[in-house]
Amino acid sequence: AHLLEHLTFRGSLHIPDGETKRIWQRFGVTFGSDSNAQTTPTQTVYQLDLPSVTSTTLDESMKLLSGMVREPRITDAAVTAERGVVLSELREQDGPQKRIADATSAHLFAGQLLGERSPIGTTAALGAANANSVQAFHDRWYRPDRAVVVMVGDGDPAQFAALIGKYFGDWKEAGANPAQPDFGKPDPSQPVAKEIVEANQPLALTLAMIRPWKKRVDTVENTRRLYLEYLAQALVNRRLENRARSGGSYLVATVSQDYVSRSADVTSAEIVPLGDWKAALADVRGVIADAVQTPPSQADIDREANEIEAFLRKELENAPNEPGSRLADDMVRAVDIGETVTSPKGQVDMFAAIRASATPQVMLDISRAIFAAPVTRLVLTTPTPIEGGDKALLAALAAPVTARDDRVAAAKVDFSQLPALGQPGTIASETPLPGLRVQRLEFANGVTALVADNKVEPGKVRVNVRFGSGNRSVAGNAPNLLWTGDYALMASGVGPWGQNELDQATNGRQIQMGFDIDDDAFEMTAESNPADLRDQLRLMATKLAVPRWDASPIERLRVGLLTGFDLNDATPNAVLDRNLRGWLAGGDTRWAPPSRAAIEGLTPAAFRAFWEPRLKSGPIEVQIFGDLESVDYKQLLAESFGALAPRQPLAPPGGQSVAFAQHNAKPFVAYHTGDKGQAAAMIAWPTSGGIDNMRDARAMDVLAAIFNDRLFDRLRAEQGASYGPVVDSHWPTGFEKSGGYLLVGSLLAPKDVNRLYSIADDIAADLVARPVSADELARNAGPIREQVARATTGNLYWMYLLEGATRDPRYIKAAMAIEDDVTNISAADIQRLARQYLVPGRKWSLAVLPKGMTLAQAAALDGGAIGGGK
């Protein structure tokens, strides 16, 4: 099935061999996102998202897509070529996570097709494939009576139906309809417990309660049961999280119930023990036992129902702005699982009736149903064998269960309990941004705001609070705790409220506090609505004025990082995720990962000492974009951020620029402890940064797209590999003339590391020596223009473009110029930038190899040669 997916994209009735990607690019389609396919155990889906369409391009696209699905060009030469790519993909996927997933699936679904079949196939099956066998497979399964065509978008449904009829209506079956395979039923005779030993992997438990899958008619009653099942899971998950927050035996534990690939109805508990897996398993089983023995309170039910209802109302508010691709995905998923698609309004109305039936006794009955099963399976993943192996797991599962009451106490929590902020501030100035429907406000205390009142997203208000100076608040060579903020800063509480009180105060409401670190500011973000905006702003302002410093989130973060620390070098990707940004910045501590000693030494006192002055720092810029017609946003700002005391910036002299890794003649070598057949190769050139030359920044995005396109084609053509290279231009606006780079790289086999360097050098040299063709420029700039055109219709993108604009008007100019910039990029611009930045004497390269392997040994696997490396 997966091989056929590759062949379909290689060539078909109306598309010559190897031209699929280029044809779609000329339509403004980004290959891999707008144009893609996926094969699951139960379906193959081909997806095409046309960003800007005319009647002509729509007709042509439907013709091409129908040819791909109906008549892919399946020749022995094509099968041989794509078999190599798929086999390469199969090898690349191999690793501890894949082995764990495969072994877990084989154990949970033992005796069923799902436990032994993977859509990508096996080495033996792929090796035996030829044009005749693949064609027969296509004719047997890819048939009109098994196909559904979904079209969603800006057009006349009658025209869509006519196009489907035009290009799919004469599709005829080839032979008789095959019998549906028997997916099998859960088998109680198969082993119950399974120990999976994988070095360097953390302890993890999966407890599964498995029932036979039954086909259900999607009625209102079926929907009622699905919602009640989800509600029962939410009740248990709340208690499991409460247990973890208060110092349980596990770091994380969650339950979920799924109808899996028409094969089984599964309720599973995923557990990450802190060390004692037996205690973690007993604690989770105890929470489940309580759920099936004692009814929940109506208050508990209402709390979780409020969350579901708030989500559904948010979906209803978002509905007018949902992309067509989301609606198409919903329809395709409904076909796959045998359900219907209901409108967001229908879901809201149905749930209102359903929640009224969710009494304590009903929820007890539902809990008993989803946590009971004829088949139970237990899987333990462990870095070292446990004493007793599978028998020890069986014994732990057979041990008596003591019900645990970890229900959340319902205290009275409301916003009147938050400390007063002070008298409402006064507006010192109010001016419109030129050329934009955005108001700039400045309060007497120095707080500034950008406000856009519009109906782009009816019923939604987006909030972004930028404070302090972000990464620039820390010197590049100074120790810091920036790495703790993402998880622990918001979780440490506000005023009198810890995590549980925050959950209760915001229950069923559109109030959040996301956190991020930008180069020139810290950010708190939220997606709210007009009714909740007052309390949303007040909560955020109080977080800055009167933060709480609970110790539990810091300790949980510390333990979590230590629990997963050995995974940091388990794969090439893990090594890159953790270290690459710091290496590119020449070891700058703002992006360097914490050592084990630094994590072990993390204390609540150190956390507070680092973050307290930053929460107190300025300046503060508030962005509010959305449906503000029914609120007095000036008054709400005055009562919240306008009421804060004036603030001073915090920016040490050494934090205002970013270095780049020193040029190396031979690649820097890092090591991973995973499979010997996996590696990574990266090359980077320093570029620039800042807001003064955004046209070049946007042209660098096009250069990166061209580089990536060429690299993808060369790797496929010359290596027969499935590698998905990454070429990225990073141009930070928060640092003037520093911090930028063009990064080129890929995960690959060790034997191909040297070849990637050679191909990348060839591409870079050619971009310097020759201007790109008009067709190549159009194919790669077109999708970027389409992405910008789509993004600029929404508030979120304009908020991003205007971050910092109240302090620096250059951001306004840059935002206004974006469409002209991406439209007018020329081949001469690309060559000029290549000559300016792709300088061999400035590049830095990296190889991530299996531990113990040198670059020379890696090259020797391919018969080549390369020098040692640091």
N, C-alpha and C positions, 0 to 999 in steps of 0.2 A: 504493500500500500504506500509506504513512504517512498520507495523507489519510483513508483508510478507518479507520485506527486512531483518529484524532480524531473521526470521525463516530460510531464505536461508543461512545465515552465521552460523546458529546453527548446521545444519546437512543436508546432501543431499545424492544423490544416491551413491556416492563413498566416502563420508566422514562421519564417525561415529558422533553421537551426541556430540557436545562440542569440537570437535577436529580440527575445521577449522583453528583457529588461530595458533595452534601448527604446523600443516602441512605446512602452508605458511611460518612460521618462519624458518622451516628447509630448505626452498628454499632461505633463505636470505631476505625474504620479511618483511618489517616493517608494522605491523598491524596498520591500521588507516591512513597510508600515501601511502605506496605501494599497500595496499589492502584495498579497501573501497567501499562504495556504497552511493548513494544519490537518494532521490525521490523528484521530483519537481511536480508542478501541472500538468505537461504534459509528464513526463517520469521518469522511474527508470533506473539508470546506475550502473552497477557493473564494478569496475575498478581493474585491476591487473597489477602492474608494476614489472616485473621480472628483478632484477638488474644484475644478472649474470646467463646466461642460456646456457644449452647444448641442443642438439636435444632431449635427453631423458627427461630432466626436462621440456622442452617446451611441449613435447607430453603429459606428465603426467599432467602438469598444465592445458592444454586445456581440457583434460578428466575431471579433477576435476571441472573446471569452468562450463563446459557444464552440468555436473550433478547438480551443484548448481542452474543454471538458469532453466533447464528443469524439474528437479525432486527434489525440496526441500522436506525434510522429514517433513510433516505436520501432526502431531499427536495432540490429545487433551492435552497430557502432555506437549508437546513443546509449544503449543499455550498458555496454562495456564502460563507456566514459562515466556515466552517472553512478554505476555500481561502485566505481572507485571512490567517488565523492561520498556516497552513503556509507561505505565501509570505513572511510576516514572519519566520518561523523560518528559512527558507532565506536571507533577507537577513542575519539576525543571525549565522548561522553563517559567512557569507562573511568571509574575512580571510586573513592569510598562512598560518596553520596549515591552514585548510581548503583553500586553493589548493595548498599543498605536498602535502597528503594526496591530493587528487584527481589532481594531475599525477603523483605517484608511482605511484598505483594504475593510472592509465591507461597508464603506461609499463611497469610490471612485468607487467601482464596485457593488454597490447596484443593485439587480435584475439579477446579473450574478453568475454563479457557482463560479467564482474566489473569489467573496465576501463572500462566505459562506462555502467553502471547504478548508481544510488544509491537506496536505499529511500525517501528523501524525495521523489524525483521531480525533474522539471525545471520551469522556469517555463512552458514551452510545454505540457507534459503537464498540469500543474495548471490552467493557463488554459483548456484545452479540456475539462476534466472537467465533467460534468453529472450529474444524478441517475440518468439511464438508463445512462450509461457506467460510473459507479461501482457501480451495482447489478449490472450485468453482470459487472464485475470480481469483485465479492463472490461472486456465484453460481458463477463459474467456478473460483475458487481456495479459497474458504472453505467447504469441503464436509465432510460427516461422514467420507468415506473418506480425507480428508487431515488429519483432526483427531485429537489425542490429549488426553484429559482426565486430569490428574494430581491426586490428592488425597492429602495427607500430613497427619497430625496425631493429636490425642488423640481417638480414636474407634474404632468397630468397622469393620473393612474391609468387612464385609458391608453395613453401613449406607451406607458411602461408595459401594459398587458399586450399591446400590439407588437412591441419589440420582442417580448418573450415568445409570442406565437411565431413571429417571423423567423427567429433564429433557433428556436428549440421545438417548434410545433411539428416539424417533419422528422424528428429524431425517432428512429425505429429500434426496437429491441433486437439484439443479436442472440437468438436462441431462447429457450424456455427460462422463465424466472426461477432462479435457484432457490432451494429450500433454505429457510432461515436456520443458521447454526444453533445448536443447543448449547447455551452458555453454561449450563449446569447449575447445581444448587449447592449451597454450603454443606460441607460433608463433616458430620460429627465424628467420623472415624479417624480423621486426620489428626496429627499431633497438635496439642494445645499450646505448648510453650516452645519458644525458639530463642536461643542466645546467638547474637551476631557479634563476632569479635572483629573490630576494625581499629587498628592502631591510630592514635592521635584523635580519635573521635570521642565526644563527650558521652557520658551516660544519658540514655534516653529510653523511655518506656512507651510502648503502645499497647493499650488494653482495648480489645475490640469485642463487641457483642454483635453477632452477625445473624441476620434473619434472611430467609429466602426473599428475593425480589418478586414482587407481584405487580402485574400491570394494573394500573388504576385509571378509571375514567376521570378526566379532569373536570369535576363538578364543583359547585360552591362548597359542598360538604368536604370534598377532598382538600380544597384550599383551606377550609377551617382546620382540618387536622394538621396540615403542614404548618400553619401559623402556630397552633398550639404546641406542636412538637418543637418548633424553634423557641417558643416562650419557655418551655420546660428546660431546654438547654441553657438559655440565658440565666435562668434561676440558679442552676448548678454552677455555671461559670462565674457568676457574681460571688458565690460562696467560696469557690476555689481561689479566686483572686483575693478575696478578703483574708483567706488563710495564708496566702503567700505574703501579703503586705504585713501581716502581724507576726511573721517569723515562722513559717511552716518548714517542712522538710523538702520542699521543692522550690525551684526558682520560678517555673511557670507550669501551669497545668490547665488544659482546656478540654471540653468535651464538644463533639459535633456529631450530627446525625446526617447521613447522606445515602441517597439511592445511587449506587455505584454501577455505572456502565451496564444497566439492565441485568446485573449479575447478583447483587446482594443489597440488602437494607442494613446499613452498618451504623452503629453508635460506637464511637471510639473516644478514648481519652489519651491525649498526648501529654507526656509528663517529662520534665527535665529535672531529675533529682539533684539535690545539693551535694550528695555524696552517698547517703544511705538509700539505695534504691528500694529496699524492703519497706522502710519507713514511709517513703514517698508514695509507694503503691498502696500501703495501708491507709494513709491519710486520704488519698483520692477515693479509694473504695469506701471509706467512712463517710465522705461527703455525699457520694452517690447513694449509700445505704440510707442516710437521713432523708434524701429526696424521695425514696420509694417507701419510706415507713411513716413519715409525718407530713401532713399537708402543708403547703406554704401558706403564709398569711396573705390576706387580701392586699395588704400594703406592699408585700414583696411582689405579688403578681402585678399590681398597678405600676410599680416602679419600672419593671421590664416592659410592660405593655406601653408605657409612656415613651420609652426609647424606640420601640418599633413604630409607634404612631408618628413620632417626630421624624423618623427616617422616611416613612411613606409620604408625609406631607412635604418633606424636602424634595423627594422625587417628583411630587406633583408640581411643586414650584419650578423645578428644573426642567420639566417636560418640554416647554416651548423652545428651550435652547439645547436640548440633547442632540448630538450629531446623528445623522442618519445611520452611521455605522453602528451606533449603540442599539438603535431600533432593529436593524438587520440582525445583529448578534442575538438579540432577545428572541426574534422569530426563529432563527436557526436552532438555538438551544431548545426552544419549545418543541420544535419538530423532533429533535433528537431524544428528548425525554418524554415525549408523548403528552405534552401539555398544550395549553392555549396561551395566547398573549392577552393580558388584560390591561386596560388603560390605567394610568396612575390614579385617576379619579375613582375608577372601579375598585382598585386595591384599597384606597382610603376608606371608601364606603363599606366594603366587605369587612375590613378589619374592625371598624367601629362596632359592627354587629357581633363579630367573633369575640372580641375582648369582653363583651358583656356576658358571654357564656363561660369565661375562664374563671370558674369558681375554684376555691381550694380543693374540693373533692375531684373536680374534673382534671385539674392539673396533677393531682396525685395519681389518678388513673393513667394519664398520658405519660407521666414519668415512669410508672411501672412498666408501661408498654415499651418505651424506647430503651430502657435499661435491662430488659429481659430478652433472652435469645436462646435458641437451641444450640448455638455454637459460640464458644468463647475462645479467643486467641490472645496470647500474650507474647510480646516481642521485647527483648532487652538488647539494645546496642551498647557495647562496652569496649573501652580501649584494651582491656586485659581480661582474660577469662575469669569468671566468677567461680567460687568454690561450689561444686555440685552441678554446675551447668544448668541444663534444661530441667533437671529434677528439682533444683533449688527454686526455679521459677514456679514449677507446679506446686511445690510446697507452700510458697508464699501466696499463691492464688487460692489454695485450699484452706489457708488460715482463717480462723473466725474473724468476722468484720465487726468493728464497733462503730456505730453511727456517730458521726461528728456534727455537732451543731455549730457551723461556722456562718450562720446567717447574719446579715448586716443589721446592726441595731438601728432602729428608725428614730433618730433624734430630730427635733424641730430645728430646721435650718432655713433661714431666709436672708435676703440681702440687707435687711435692716441691721443685721449683726456685724456687718463690715464696719471698720472704723471710719469716722468722718475724714474727708480729705481736706477740708477747708472751704472758704467762701468761693463761690463760682467766680472764675476769672473773667476778665474783660477783653474784648477783641481790640487789638491795637491797630490792625489794618486788615483790609479785605480787598483783594484784587483778583480779576479773572486771569487765567493763563492765556496768553495770546494764541488764537487759532484753535483753542480747545474748549470744550464745555466743562471746564474744571475751575473751581474757585480755590484761591489760596488765602488761608486765614492765618493770622499771627496773633497770639494772645500776649497779654502784658508780661507773663512769666517766661516768655521766650518760646513756648511750644508753638509749632507751626502745624498746619493741616492742609491737605489737598482733598477736596470734596467734589464728587461728581454725582449729581442727582439725575438718574436716567432709568429707563425701563428696559435696558438691555437684558436684564435678568429679573423679570417681575417677581416681587416678593423676596428678593435676596439682597443682602448688604454684605459686602466684603470689607474687612478691616485689616489693616497692616500698621502696626506700631513699630517704628524704627527708633531705637534709642542708643545712646553711647556711640562708640566707634568700632565695634566689632573686632575683627582681627587686628585692626590698627591700634587697639588698646593694649596690645602686648608687643614687646620688642621681639625681634626675630630670633634672638639668642637667649631669651629668658624662659625659664620653666613656667608652665601655665596649666590650668585645668579647663581649657576650652573644651576638651573632649568629654567632660562630664555634663555639659549644659543640655545637650539634646534630650537626654532621658530624665535627668534629675531636677533641673531647675524649676520647671513648671510643677512637677510632681511634689516638690518640697512644701507647697502650700501657699496660702494667702491669708494674712491676718490671723483670725481665729480658726481657720479651716485647713484641715489636712485633706488627703485624697478622698476619703470616704465622704466628708462633708461637701467637698467640691462636686463630687458625683451627685450627691443628693440635691444640692442647690441648683444644679444645671439639668437635672433629670427631665427629659421630655422637652427640653428647650434647645434653641439654636445658639448655644454659648460654648465657646471653646477657647483654648489658649495653646496654639501651636508655637513652637520655638525654632529659630534658625539663627545661624551666624553668617552674616555677610561680611565682605571685606571692610566696609566702612560703617557698619551698624549691626547691632543685635536686633532681632525682629520677633515680635509676637503677632501671630496671625489668627484670624477667625473668619468663619463663614456664618453670618448671622441673618436676622430678618428684622423688619421694622419694629415688631412687637418686643423683641429681646435686645434691641440695640442699646437702650439705656443701661441695663445691667451688664451687658457685654463690655461696654466702655468703662463702667465703674470697676468691674473685676480686674480689667487689665491695668487701669490706673492704680488700683490698690496694690496689685502685685509689685509695681515699681515703688510705691510709697511705703507699704507695710508688708514686706515679704515675710513668709514663715520659713523656718529652717528645720523641718522634720528630718530626723536622721535616717528613717527607714528607707526612703528612696536611694540615698547615697550608699547605704550598706547593700541594698539589693543590686545596685549598679556594680559595686565593687565585686560582689560574689559572682554576678553574671559574667563580668569580663574575665575573671579568673577561671570560671568554669569552662569558657570557650577559648581560653588563651592558646592552647595547643593546636587549635584549628587554624591559627594565623599563618602557619606555613604548611598546611596540609595539602594545598594545591597551588599551582601557579597563580590562579585567579585570586586566591586568598592572600597570597604574598603581595600582589599588585593592589588589591583593595585596601590593604592596611598601610602599605609603605610608599606607593608610587608618588602620591602628591608631595610627600615630604622630600623624597629623593629629587623630584623635579625642582623643588625650591631650595636645593643645595643644603638640605638638612634643617631648614627653618623650623623652629620648634612649634610654630603655630599649626603646622600640618604634619609634624612628625608624630607617630603613634606613641602612646605611653608604654613604658617598659613594664614587665611584671612587677618589679620593685615599686614603681610609681603607683600601680594599681593597688598593690598590697598596702601601700602607705596612705591611701586615700582615707581621710577622716571627715566627719561632718564639720569639724572646726576649720579644717583647711578649705573645705568646699565653701563655707560661708566667708572666710577671709578673702577668697578670690572673687566670689561673685557679688558680695554685698556692695563694694565700691562701684562695680559696673552697673548694678541695678540703680544706683543713685546717680549715675553719670548722665550727661546730656551730650548733644541736644536731643530733643524729642520731636519726631515728625510723625503725624498720624494721617493715614490715608483711609478715606471712607468713600467707597464707590458702590452705587447701587440704587435701589428703589427707596428714596428718601422723602417722597411726596407727603407721607402722613406723619413725619416726625420733624421736630424742631432740632435739627442737628447742631446748630450753633449753641443752643442751650445745653444739649447733652454734652458737647465738648467742653463748654464752660464749667459744668458741674463736675467733670471728671478730670481730664488732663489739664484744663485751664486752671483748676484749683490746686495743682501741685506747686511746691516751692520751686523757685528757679534752680537750674542745674548748670554745672560746669563740665566741660569735656574732660576725658581721661585718655591721653594719647602720648605715650613715651616717645622720645626722639627716634629711637631705633626701630619703630614699627611702621614707618611710612613708605617703605619700598620692599620689594621682594627680589631676592637673588635668583639666579638660575644655576642649575647644576653645571659644574665645570666640564668643559669639553674633554672627552676621553678618546684616545686613538683606538683603544680596544674596549669592547663593551664591559661595563660593570656587571658582575655575575652575582646573583642571589640564588638561594636554593630553597626548594620545597621538599617535603618529606613524603610526597604522594607517589603516584605511579611513574615508573621509569619512562613511559612512553609519552609523557606530557611535559610541555615547556611553554615559555612565552618569550617573545622578542619585542622590544619597544625601541623606537627612535624618536627623539624630540629635538626641535630647534627653538631657541628663544625668539619671541616676537616682541610685543609691546603691550601697552595697557593704557587706561585712562579714557576720558570722555572726549578729548579734543579731536580725535580722528576716527570717528565711528564708521565712516565710509570704508576705510581700510579694514576695520574689524569685520564688517559685513562681507567685504570681498574675500577676506580670509576664510569665512564660512564656505564660500563657493569654491575656493581653492582646495579646501579640505574635502569637499564633496567630489571634486574631480579626481583628487589623489586617491580617495577611497574607491571610486568607481574603477579606476585603472588597476589598483592593487587587487581588488576582488577578481577582476577578469584575469589578471596575470596568475594569481594563485590557483584559480580554477583550471586555466589552460595549461600551465606549466607543471603544477604539482598534482592536479587531479584531486585537490583537497577540498574539504567542506569548510575550511576556515572562514570565519566571519570577521574580517579585519575591522579595526576601528581607526578612523582618522578624525581627530577632533582639534578644532581651533579654540583655544581658551584665551579670551581677551578681557581681563578684569577691569571694570570701570572704576573700582575703588582704589586702585593704585596707579599713580601717574607714571606712564612710560616704563612700567615694569610689571612682572608677574605673568605675562602672556607667553604662550608656546603653541606650536603645532606638534601634536602627538600622533605617531603612527605606530600601530602594533597589532599583534594577534596572538591568540593562544594557538599552539601548533605542536608538532612532534619535534623532539630535539634535533633530528636530522635536518629539519627545515629552517632552523634558526638563522644560519648563515645565508641561506637563500633569500629569506625575507629581507635581511639587510641589503643584499645585492639588488633585489627588485626595487626596494624603496629608494636606494641611491640612484638607480636608473631613472625612476619616475621623477625624482627631484631634479636630476640633471636635465631631463627633457623639458620639464616645466620652466627651467631657467633658460634653456637654449632656444626654445621655440614657442611661439604663441599657440594657444589651444585653438581648435577649429570652431567655427560658428556653431556647428551641430553639437559638439561636445559641451561648449559653454551653455547652450540653450538647454540641453538635457539635464545639466546639473544645477543651473541657476533657476530654471523653471519651477521645479518642486519647492525650492526655498522661497521663491516669490509667492507660490500658492500657500505655503505654510504661514507666511507673514500676513497674506491677505485674509486668511481664515482667523488668525490670532487677533488681528486688529479690530475684529468685530466684537470682541469681548472685553469686559472690564479688567480681568486678571492680567492681560497682557499690557494694557496701558498703565496699570499700577506698577508693573515690573519696569516698564520704560521710564516712568516718572519718579522712581525711588531716588530720593535725594534732591529733587527739583526745587524744594522750598529753600534749600541752602545754596544751590548752584544752578543758575538758569541755563547752563550749557546742556543739562539733561533735557530741558524742554526743546531746545533746538535739535538735539539728536533724535528725540522721539518724533518730532514733526518731519524729519528728513528720511525716516526709515524706508518708506515705500520708494522714494526717488533713489535712494542708495542702492537697494537691491534690484531695481529695474535697470539702472544705468551702468552696471558693472560690465566692463569690456575685457576682451582678451588681453589688451595691453595692460590693464590693471592686474590681471592674474600673473602675467609675466614679470611685471615690475615688482610685485610683492614676493614672487618666488626668488627673484634676484636679490631682493633686499634681505630676506629672512632665511632661505634654504641654503645657508652657507656651510659647506662641509667642515670648516674649521671651528664652527660654533656648536655643532650638534652633539648630543649626548645619547648614548645607547645603553641598553640594559638587556640582559638575558636572565631568565629564571629557569634554572635547570634542576633535574633531580639531584638530590644530595649526593655528593661524591663524584659527579660527572663534571669534566672540564669542557670548555668550548671546543678544544681540539678533539676530544672524544665524541662530542655531539656531531661535529663536522665529519668525522671519520665514518659515522653511521651512513652518511650519504656519499662517501668516497671523496669528500672535499677536504679542505684543510683550513684552519684558522688558528690564530695565536691564542695564548693562554687567557688573559683577562685577570682583573683584580680579584 
